[in-house]
Every structure is written in C-alpha cells, then in structure tokens.
Amino acid sequence: MKVVLFYENITNLDYACLDDQKGVMGNTLKVHLEMTGERDSNGVISDFSEVKKRVKGIIDNLTDHKLIISEGIAEKTGNDFYIKHQFNNDFVLEYRCPEEAVCEIPYAVVNDENLGKFIQGELEKEMGENIVGINLILEEEENQNDSVWFHYTHGLKNHYGNCQRLLHGHRNTVRIFENDKRRCDLEKYLAMEKFSGSVHFAFYENLVNAKEVMKSVGASGCCKDIDVVHLRYRGSQGRFELKIPGELVYLVFEETSIENLSVFFHGLLNDKLDKKDQVIVQAFEGIGKGAISRN
C-alpha cells in the first residue's frame, strides 16, 4: 500500500515578478508538500527533518529572493542578466543583475500555477527512488481580521545574503495600534493610499539621477512625478542596476530593512494621530516575521 506523506508550511517563498498591470511586484507564498511513496522496513517514507532541509534548500536555490521571469525575455551578458520589459500601461523597466538573482521558468506567464509546476518538476528530479509522486501546493497567506495586504520590492546592498538582490519582494500586511486599539483604517491608508497596493521601496543613496528625483520629493516620498528612477549599487554578489517608472517607487531616507521600514511607516502616520497617543506599528516582511516600532 502506498502512503502519502504531507508537510504543511514546509517553507515560505519570497520573490518578485513582472505583472503587466501592477508593474514589478513582490509576493510571498506558503509552500505545502505531499509525497507518495513506499515505506521502508521501519515503516518510513522519509524523515520529516530531512525532507524539510532538502526541499527548502532546493526551493531557496531555485526561486527564493529572486526575480522570476518567463524564459526568453532576458539577455545574458557574461555572468549578468539584462531585462527590458514593457508593461500594458507603456511603463518600461530595465534591470541588470547577476545571473543568480533571476529565475527563468518555461512558461509564458508567471503565476502560482506555473511556478508550482516548475518547482514540482525540479523537486521530482531530486527525490529518492522510493518516492513515486509529488504534489506541491503554493498558497497565499489567508486574510484575517480585516487585514489589508500590499506587495513591495526592495534590495539591501550591504546584506550578506540574498536580500541584497535589488528586485526581491514580499506580500504582507501591516498592523497599527493606537492606545492598544487596532486601527484598520490607518493600515488601509498606508497600504492602499500611500503605497497603492504595490510599491518599490528605494534608498535615496542608491539613486543615479539623485538631483532630479530629490528636487521633486526630497529624501523620501512618492516619485509619481518622475518619469524614471535610476538606481545602482554593488553588493557582494555583483552589480545591480534598475531603471523603473517613478510611479512605482517610494523613496525612503534610510536603508530599506524591515526595521527601518517599520520606523518609516510610523513617521508617515504623524499627521493622522495625536503626538500624545501611544502608537505601535507591526510591519511584516512576508509571512510571520517583521519588526515593531513604538513611540
């Protein structure tokens, strides 16, 4: 008798993709796994800890903290990829980055279904002979308690790992409390009014066209009045360079770590709240992790 071994929430996948309506978009998905196989003499298909380590390693190497694109839209120059993409609204994005910061999948559209098929196919190549079937399930974090969700991309140039990639991203909520009372209206204000549901957070020190951008918005603010925001930096993995429509960018005055973003979000609420109020901002970076700032 064959038995199915299941592993809920085996890992989370944080990545970016090109959405023809929203532009470049960050996303986060929960990953669930089912494996059909033969039991060994001990009645075991595979050890849970070994499965998690192996599967997480494969997914991380393939897709996590990368820009996921369809095959054929990127040009390879040496060890770098160059991408020029026009969205439905005539916005144009240009991105140059190390090859390891991009994942190409053999589908014309990058969506949950095709991404799941791609990862599942790669996992099937790596599983043991006693595994006769794999089912991979990708799922968004479920909506809870009137939470509002938004997508963002960013890059941390001095990060020692994959967060240095200029176009990686997340889908998450933000929680705001005023004197211990949940303020869903302010959460919606940040996510939808300030950040339009999808945004690229850019650190002003990485600007190439700094004079033009900062003349319009200073060291922080929405760049909707700028045609193109040009960003460039070098990390330990190589050079990253991005030309992105200003309408998609929110400039911030500190590096875009989640710790700094939580403080930045807090500051954006100053004109909405009394200074005497105790305000807590719980900023998420994907699922189940983030930073809290409080006055």
Secondary structure, DSSP 8 states (H G I E B T S, - for coil): --EEEEEEEEEEEEEEEEETTTEEEEEEEEEEEEEEE---TTS-SS-HHHHHHHHHHHHHHHTTTSEEEETTSEEEETTEEEEEEE-TTS-EEEEEEEGGGEEEESSSS-SHHHHHHHHHHHHHHHS-TTEEEEEEEEE-----TT--EEEEEE--TT-SSGGG-SSEEEEEEEEEEETTEE-HHHHHIIIIIISTTEEEEEEGGGBSSHHHHHHHHTTSEE-TT-SEEEEEEEETTEEEEEEEEGGGEEEESS---HHHHHHHHHHHTGGGS-TTS-EEEEEESSSS-EEEEE-
